[in-house]
Structure formats: structure tokens, C-alpha cells
Amino acid sequence: MVRLRRRRPPPRRPVAAGASILERSRARLVRSVRERDDEETCTLAHPSPSSSPPPLQPALNKSQKDKVKRFASVADAPEDLALKILKEAKWDLEVGLEIFFSTPLDVGSRADASAIDAMFESYRSEDADEDVIDASGIERFCADLGIDAMDPVILVISCRMRAANMGVYTREEFRRGMRDVGVDATSKLRALVPELREDLEDPDEFKEVYEYSFAFAKEDNHKSLALESACALWKVLLGGDDASGRARWALVDEWCDFLTEKHGKAITRDTWSQALEFSRSIGPELEGYDPAGAWPYLIDEFVEHKLEGKAAAAAGGGE
């Protein structure tokens, strides 16, 4: 779930290098709206003392005008953009803010809709009845981006699309993702891969991608995620090292081996979510683990299994 955050205005505040792709996309969107027409920008964003701001619209009532001003204040967005989004949200302020913070709109965006469709067509399924990019198309898409199909950055891209099912992108999902990152050519997206990869280093952005991946990978109408799929995703998302060279989760292989040997069943969302918290708060030698903590039973059993293994190893070494 994308978080709504109140931001202090100052206009044109620089976006930090470590900011999320969502923050950077939103900043580009706001700048593009402000700068799309120099003369209009001067009037809208920097009105002179002798001129008054243009009226929102004669048809707006007092409540609607108030919502536009509140939206613009919370989102640090121009009022004309606030007006456009609130109309789309049928004047529901909360829904409008959710739209703004979760899906930067293509107002003033340089991403060309027809070019995005051309991108989609280049990877589209050969089945004339399927208006989707299937698994083989996604493999070619990844190859053109210079990444492996198991690279976690493809999950970042899929998350930006809000793709519903692993192994397939619908046309609308693809359009939404490309608009979100502001590109209309594969070469442009390839150039953005390092920036998208930064999302995996930000704890909040990583958690968003991690939680999204559960629903993305599970089968429709199933509440739990198949164990094989869960372990594959854990190894993709939590295996290996982060940008600083530290292991994301040193116990991920032991965890997956334990589940395969001792559990053998699908993984619930609670276990999926708590595994991330466990990986972040408990050390590789179980430093920080509290047996009285509210961990799912599978995690408690994993800890017990690991402690038994350590005890057995110590006993064997002492003989």
C-alpha cells in the first residue's frame, strides 16, 4: 500500500539522490506541469504582485474550491493539476491524493502514449486473441533491458505497472508502468534501470515491492503462495548482497531448506510479511531473537530447528 505523506511546500525543492522512483517521478510531473508553458508558468506558479491568480473555474462551488486548495497544499502540486485529479476522483479528496501519490499522472509528461503502445506491440504475444505480453515476451523485454529475468529489478518494474499476475503484462498495466516512470522507449527504460534498482536499497520502497510480490506471484483465488514460488522469490529478493556488500539475509537458504524439508506447504501472507521483519531484526546467529515475541509459528520452529542443529554440532565437536 502506497503511503500518503504530507510534505512541506517549498516549490522546486531538490529531490534527494536517494529518493524513491515514485518521489522522483512525482517531482518530474510537478515540474513538467509548472514548466510546460513558460508564459502560463509565470502566471500560475509565480504571479506578479499586479496580477491575480486565474480563477479555478466559474462552475466550482465553495466546497470544491476548498478541496482544490487543500489538495494542492498536501501534495505540493499546482492547483490546475489538483483540479484535474479531483475531477477524476469525483471530488473525493482521499481518493484523489491516493491517485496522485501512487500513480503520477501523465499531465505534461514527455512519455508519448503511441510510443508506449509501440513498445508494447514489440513484445506482444503472437496469439492474435491475446492483447498481452506473455512469458516469452517478458524474457525478450528483460534481455533488451540488459537484465536477467530473475533480476529483482523486474519486480520493481512490475510493481510500477501494478501487474496482477506473474508471467503476463496486460496493455493497460504496461501503459501504467511506463507512464509511472516517464518513458516511452525500451532504450530509455534501460537507462533508468540503475535508478529503479535504487528502490531495492530504500527500506520502505523495498518493503512495498516485497509485499507486492506475494500477490503478484500467487495463483488467482488462492490466499497463500506456493512454497516453491515463495522460496524462489525469497532468494531473489533477500538473497545476495545489498549495495554496501552486506548479505540481505544470511539465513535465507537455511530458511528455505527448512520449509522444504519440514513444512512442505504453501506460505501465508502473515508468514511472508513477518519473514522480512525477521530478516531485518534478527542476526545470522539469532541475535535479538525473543522466544516470547509474536512471531508466526513457522519462524519459531525454524529458530528451534536452528538451535537444535547448533547444539548437535557443538556436542559432536566436543566428542
Buried (B, 14 or more C-beta within 10 A) or exposed (E): EEEEEEBEEEEEEEBEEEBBBBBBBBBBBBBBBBEEEEEBBEBBBEEEEEEEEEEBEEEBEEEBBEBBEBBBBBBBBBBBBBBBBBEBBEBEBEBBBBBBBBBBBBBBBEBBEEBBBEBBEEBBBEEEEEEBBBEEBBBBBBEBBEBEEEBBBBBBBBBBBBBEBBBBBBBEBBBBBBBBBBBBBBEBBBEBBEBBBBBBEBEEBBBBBBBBBBBBBBEEEEEBBBBEBBBBBBBBBBBEEEEEEEBBBBBBBBBBEBBEEEBEEBBBBEBBBBBBEBBEEBEEEBEEBEEEBEBBEBBBBBBEBBEEEEEEEEEEEEE
